[in-house]
């Protein structure tokens, strides 16, 4: 079968099944958009966890020259006080790991947060590394022991404040996690609907073109040549659906993430950027092609008996 014949069969198939093709594209757009949003939410969870750390952590802020707490009357925490604090942390059998963060490192992390919008960048311009205290981020093996260790550390000289990150991270992770699972659940249901719609489209198209298929068999057309127009129809629907879904994903990024969340909630977490959106869009395109083409290859062999 020559290329013009394939294109002719493709055009005939699309004209005969315009409503089914449009319906398939709409289903793919909705489901793929939810898949892309679910992927973005997963990347957002990863970014938040990378920035804030484990939800079983406590942050032990050390005294700086600007601290006003009673344990900081001698000013910035000394090396001896740091050694004492580290000894208490190391001696606790509930500590899984801990990490020291210097003021310059805290400054770099804050820059990631403040640099997400113009207001934050203007505020950050007035800050220096000395504006941030040194800290220990301590990860525990048992969440019930957080209060015990926090109370031990709070009274030590050189400790300005001990923060239980569960109070901040648990609600945030819960909201992001629930949103991700809701998006992926709806996407799964709609993708199943898309696969069923592909099956129905192939069945109806095979019935409508049964005479042409019979003639092609008689003249010795190969199985692949008979299947190719159907595969191309599904591929076109997948590409169009994926393109529109990527547009929806771009609008989601521009108006909700960058236009609202990064502007108004920039100090909560580093938000996903356009690089993350491009990766999610790429995965969505590949997913769309697989979901549309693979069932078509399987079902054409069933319904066309080739």
Backbone torsions as a table, in degrees:
resi	resn	phi	psi	omega
1	UNK	NA	129.4	-178.3
2	UNK	-82.5	166.2	179.6
3	UNK	-59.2	-44.4	177.7
4	UNK	-58.3	-37.5	178.7
5	UNK	-66.5	-40.2	178.1
6	UNK	-62.1	-45.1	-179.4
7	UNK	-65.4	-35.8	178.3
8	UNK	-65.2	-44.4	177.4
9	UNK	-63.1	-39.0	179.3
10	UNK	-63.0	-46.4	179.1
11	UNK	-63.0	-40.4	178.4
12	UNK	-62.8	-43.2	-179.8
13	UNK	-63.8	-41.9	179.7
14	UNK	-65.8	-40.9	-179.9
15	UNK	-64.7	-36.3	-177.8
16	UNK	-75.4	-23.6	-174.1
17	UNK	-126.0	40.3	-177.2
18	UNK	-58.7	-49.4	-176.2
19	UNK	-63.2	-41.5	179.1
20	UNK	-65.9	-39.6	179.9
21	UNK	-65.8	-44.5	179.0
22	UNK	-63.5	-42.1	178.6
23	UNK	-61.8	-40.9	177.8
24	UNK	-63.7	-42.4	179.8
25	UNK	-62.5	-44.1	179.8
26	UNK	-62.0	-43.7	178.2
27	UNK	-61.7	-42.3	178.6
28	UNK	-64.2	-40.8	-179.3
29	UNK	-60.0	-48.8	-177.9
30	UNK	-64.2	-48.3	-177.0
31	UNK	-67.2	-42.0	-179.4
32	UNK	-68.9	-33.8	176.3
33	UNK	-62.1	-42.4	178.2
34	UNK	-67.7	-36.3	175.4
35	UNK	-61.6	-46.8	179.3
36	UNK	-61.3	-42.2	178.4
37	UNK	-65.7	-39.7	176.5
38	UNK	-61.0	-40.6	177.3
39	UNK	-64.9	-40.5	177.5
40	UNK	-63.4	-40.1	178.9
41	UNK	-64.8	-37.1	176.9
42	UNK	-64.9	-41.4	177.5
43	UNK	-65.5	-33.9	177.4
44	UNK	-66.0	-41.0	177.1
45	UNK	-61.7	-43.2	179.1
46	UNK	-62.3	-41.9	179.1
47	UNK	-64.0	-43.7	-179.4
48	UNK	-63.9	-42.7	178.7
49	UNK	-65.4	-37.7	179.2
50	UNK	-65.9	-38.1	-177.6
51	UNK	-76.9	-49.6	-174.1
52	UNK	-90.5	-19.5	179.9
53	UNK	89.3	-166.7	-177.4
54	UNK	-71.4	146.2	-179.2
55	UNK	-72.0	-9.4	175.7
56	UNK	-94.2	18.0	-178.6
57	UNK	-92.4	155.1	164.1
58	UNK	-120.8	147.4	177.0
59	UNK	-106.4	121.7	179.0
60	UNK	-103.1	101.3	179.8
61	UNK	-83.8	128.3	179.4
62	UNK	-87.6	159.9	179.7
63	UNK	-65.7	140.3	173.4
64	UNK	-120.8	179.3	-179.7
65	UNK	-66.9	-16.5	-178.3
66	UNK	-100.8	-1.4	-175.6
67	UNK	-71.5	142.3	-178.7
68	UNK	-111.9	-0.5	-177.0
69	UNK	-67.6	156.1	-178.2
70	UNK	-63.3	-29.1	179.1
71	UNK	-77.8	-1.6	-176.4
72	UNK	-114.7	26.6	-177.2
73	UNK	-66.2	-20.8	179.3
74	UNK	-92.1	7.8	178.5
75	UNK	88.1	-148.2	-175.0
76	UNK	-61.1	142.6	-179.7
77	UNK	-59.8	133.6	-179.4
78	UNK	-86.8	170.2	178.8
79	UNK	-62.8	-37.9	179.2
80	UNK	-64.9	-41.1	178.6
81	UNK	-66.1	-38.5	176.8
82	UNK	-62.9	-40.6	178.3
83	UNK	-61.9	-39.6	179.6
84	UNK	-66.4	-41.6	179.3
85	UNK	-64.0	-44.9	179.3
86	UNK	-62.6	-36.7	179.7
87	UNK	-63.5	-41.1	178.2
88	UNK	-64.1	-41.3	-179.7
89	UNK	-65.7	-46.6	-177.7
90	UNK	-66.5	-32.1	-177.8
91	UNK	-76.5	-16.2	-179.2
92	UNK	-75.9	127.6	179.8
93	UNK	-79.2	-1.1	178.1
94	UNK	-96.9	-3.7	-178.2
95	UNK	-85.1	122.4	177.6
96	UNK	-83.6	-43.5	178.4
97	UNK	-165.1	163.4	174.1
98	UNK	-149.2	157.2	-176.1
99	UNK	-139.7	135.3	177.4
100	UNK	-92.3	135.6	177.5
101	UNK	-121.1	118.1	-178.4
102	UNK	-79.7	163.9	177.1
103	UNK	-55.7	-42.3	176.4
104	UNK	-61.8	-36.6	177.7
105	UNK	-67.5	-39.5	176.3
106	UNK	-63.3	-37.1	178.2
107	UNK	-62.3	-44.0	-179.8
108	UNK	-64.8	-40.4	178.5
109	UNK	-65.7	-40.3	179.1
110	UNK	-65.6	-34.0	179.3
111	UNK	-62.6	-34.8	177.6
112	UNK	-62.9	-38.2	179.2
113	UNK	-73.7	-54.2	-174.4
114	UNK	-68.6	-23.9	-176.4
115	UNK	-78.5	5.9	-176.3
116	UNK	-83.8	-15.7	178.0
117	UNK	-148.4	167.5	-174.9
118	UNK	-65.8	-39.2	-179.8
119	UNK	-62.3	-45.5	179.4
120	UNK	-63.3	-39.8	179.6
121	UNK	-64.5	-37.0	178.1
122	UNK	-67.1	-41.0	177.7
123	UNK	-65.7	-39.2	-176.6
124	UNK	-69.2	-25.6	-178.9
125	UNK	-60.4	-25.2	-178.2
126	UNK	-88.9	-1.7	-176.3
127	UNK	-99.6	156.7	176.1
128	UNK	-132.1	167.3	176.8
129	UNK	-55.5	-30.1	179.9
130	UNK	-70.9	-12.1	178.6
131	UNK	-75.9	-11.3	-174.9
132	UNK	-115.1	137.7	178.6
133	UNK	-79.9	154.8	169.5
134	UNK	-71.9	153.5	-176.3
135	UNK	-146.2	157.0	167.3
136	UNK	-112.4	131.8	173.0
137	UNK	-105.5	113.8	-172.2
138	UNK	-111.1	123.2	177.7
139	UNK	-101.4	127.4	-178.2
140	UNK	-103.5	157.4	177.0
141	UNK	-85.3	-21.3	-176.2
142	UNK	-132.3	118.0	-177.9
143	UNK	-63.7	-22.2	-178.9
144	UNK	-73.2	-13.6	-178.2
145	UNK	-94.8	0.4	-177.8
146	UNK	-61.6	-46.5	-178.0
147	UNK	-63.8	-35.8	-179.1
148	UNK	-64.1	-50.7	-179.3
149	UNK	-68.0	-37.3	180.0
150	UNK	-61.2	-40.7	-180.0
151	UNK	-67.9	-34.1	177.3
152	UNK	-66.1	-39.6	-176.6
153	UNK	-79.5	-30.9	-173.7
154	UNK	-60.0	-33.4	-175.8
155	UNK	-87.7	-0.5	-177.3
156	UNK	-78.4	144.4	175.1
157	UNK	-65.7	136.0	-178.8
158	UNK	97.3	-9.7	178.5
159	UNK	-98.9	119.3	-179.5
160	UNK	-85.1	-42.2	-175.4
161	UNK	-160.3	146.5	174.2
162	UNK	-119.6	121.2	-177.0
163	UNK	-109.9	131.4	173.1
164	UNK	-88.6	107.6	-174.3
165	UNK	-70.3	-12.1	176.3
166	UNK	-61.5	-36.0	-177.1
167	UNK	-60.9	-29.6	-179.6
168	UNK	-97.9	-42.1	-170.6
169	UNK	-78.9	-38.1	-176.3
170	UNK	-57.4	-50.1	177.8
171	UNK	-62.5	-37.5	-179.0
172	UNK	-66.3	-48.7	179.8
173	UNK	-64.5	-35.1	180.0
174	UNK	-64.9	-44.3	179.7
175	UNK	-64.7	-48.4	-179.0
176	UNK	-63.3	-42.3	180.0
177	UNK	-64.3	-42.8	178.4
178	UNK	-64.3	-40.8	178.1
179	UNK	-62.6	-41.6	179.8
180	UNK	-61.5	-48.7	-176.3
181	UNK	-67.8	-35.6	176.8
182	UNK	-63.8	-45.2	179.8
183	UNK	-62.6	-45.2	-178.3
184	UNK	-70.1	-33.1	178.2
185	UNK	-65.5	-47.6	177.2
186	UNK	-62.6	-39.7	179.1
187	UNK	-62.4	-40.9	179.5
188	UNK	-62.0	-44.0	178.9
189	UNK	-62.9	-44.0	-178.5
190	UNK	-70.4	-32.8	177.0
191	UNK	-67.4	-36.5	174.5
192	UNK	-62.2	-41.1	177.0
193	UNK	-62.9	-37.1	179.3
194	UNK	-65.6	-42.9	179.1
195	UNK	-63.0	-42.8	177.7
196	UNK	-63.8	-35.6	179.2
197	UNK	-70.6	-35.9	174.5
198	UNK	-59.9	-45.6	179.9
199	UNK	-59.7	-43.7	-179.5
200	UNK	-66.6	-39.3	179.2
201	UNK	-63.9	-44.4	179.6
202	UNK	-62.8	-42.6	-179.0
203	UNK	-62.1	-47.2	-179.8
204	UNK	-67.5	-39.3	179.5
205	UNK	-66.1	-39.2	178.9
206	UNK	-64.3	-39.2	178.5
207	UNK	-67.2	-43.1	-178.4
208	UNK	-65.6	-27.9	-176.5
209	UNK	-110.2	26.0	-175.2
210	UNK	-63.4	-33.8	-179.9
211	UNK	-68.0	-46.8	179.6
212	UNK	-61.8	-38.9	-179.6
213	UNK	-65.9	-39.1	178.2
214	UNK	-63.1	-41.1	178.8
215	UNK	-64.8	-41.8	179.9
216	UNK	-62.1	-37.4	177.7
217	UNK	-65.5	-41.8	-178.0
218	UNK	-63.8	-35.3	-178.4
219	UNK	-87.0	4.1	173.6
220	UNK	87.5	22.2	178.4
221	UNK	-65.1	141.6	-179.3
222	UNK	-73.4	162.6	178.6
223	UNK	-57.9	-42.6	-178.3
224	UNK	-62.9	-39.3	179.1
225	UNK	-65.8	-32.9	177.3
226	UNK	-72.7	-38.2	-178.5
227	UNK	-75.2	-29.5	-169.6
228	UNK	-54.1	-46.6	179.6
229	UNK	-59.1	-38.4	179.1
230	UNK	-66.6	-40.9	179.0
231	UNK	-63.9	-41.2	-180.0
232	UNK	-65.4	-37.7	176.5
233	UNK	-59.8	-46.8	179.4
234	UNK	-65.5	-38.1	179.7
235	UNK	-64.3	-42.3	178.6
236	UNK	-62.6	-44.9	178.5
237	UNK	-60.6	-40.9	-179.8
238	UNK	-65.2	-44.0	-178.3
239	UNK	-66.2	-43.5	178.9
240	UNK	-64.5	-45.9	178.8
241	UNK	-60.9	-42.3	-179.9
242	UNK	-66.8	-38.1	179.5
243	UNK	-63.4	-45.0	178.7
244	UNK	-66.3	-39.5	178.1
245	UNK	-62.1	-39.3	176.4
246	UNK	-64.1	-35.5	175.0
247	UNK	-64.0	-40.8	176.2
248	UNK	-62.7	-41.7	179.2
249	UNK	-63.6	-40.2	177.8
250	UNK	-64.5	-40.8	177.4
251	UNK	-65.2	-39.5	176.8
252	UNK	-59.1	-43.8	178.7
253	UNK	-66.7	-47.1	-173.3
254	UNK	-68.3	-44.5	-172.1
255	UNK	-92.6	-38.6	-176.9
256	UNK	-91.7	-54.4	-174.7
257	UNK	-73.6	-61.0	-176.7
258	UNK	-76.2	-36.0	-175.6
259	UNK	-82.4	-22.6	-178.1
260	UNK	-122.8	-60.8	-173.2
261	UNK	-63.9	-47.3	-178.1
262	UNK	-68.6	-23.1	179.1
263	UNK	-84.4	-41.1	-172.5
264	UNK	-100.9	-23.7	-177.8
265	UNK	-123.9	35.0	-174.9
266	UNK	-65.8	-27.2	-176.7
267	UNK	-85.2	-0.3	178.2
268	UNK	-80.0	-46.1	-175.0
269	UNK	-165.8	157.1	168.5
270	UNK	-69.3	127.0	-176.9
271	UNK	-91.8	157.2	179.0
272	UNK	-59.7	149.5	-178.4
273	UNK	-116.1	-171.3	-175.6
274	UNK	-69.2	-27.8	174.9
275	UNK	-61.6	-41.2	176.6
276	UNK	-64.7	-39.6	179.9
277	UNK	-65.3	-38.4	179.0
278	UNK	-65.2	-41.2	177.5
279	UNK	-63.6	-43.7	178.6
280	UNK	-63.5	-39.5	178.2
281	UNK	-64.3	-40.4	178.6
282	UNK	-62.9	-43.9	178.0
283	UNK	-63.2	-38.3	179.9
284	UNK	-63.5	-41.1	179.2
285	UNK	-63.0	-47.6	179.3
286	UNK	-61.0	-42.8	179.6
287	UNK	-61.3	-41.3	-179.9
288	UNK	-62.0	-44.0	-179.0
289	UNK	-64.8	-43.0	-179.5
290	UNK	-63.3	-46.3	-177.0
291	UNK	-64.1	-33.6	-177.5
292	UNK	-86.8	-41.6	-171.3
293	UNK	-81.3	-44.2	-176.5
294	UNK	-60.3	-49.4	176.7
295	UNK	-60.5	-33.3	179.2
296	UNK	-64.4	-44.0	179.0
297	UNK	-61.9	-40.5	-179.6
298	UNK	-69.3	-45.7	-172.5
299	UNK	-76.4	-28.8	177.6
300	UNK	-67.1	-33.9	176.8
301	UNK	-66.8	-29.3	178.9
302	UNK	-77.1	-50.4	-172.0
303	UNK	-82.9	-23.8	-178.9
304	UNK	-97.0	-11.7	-179.5
305	UNK	53.3	49.9	-179.1
306	UNK	-111.2	NA	NA
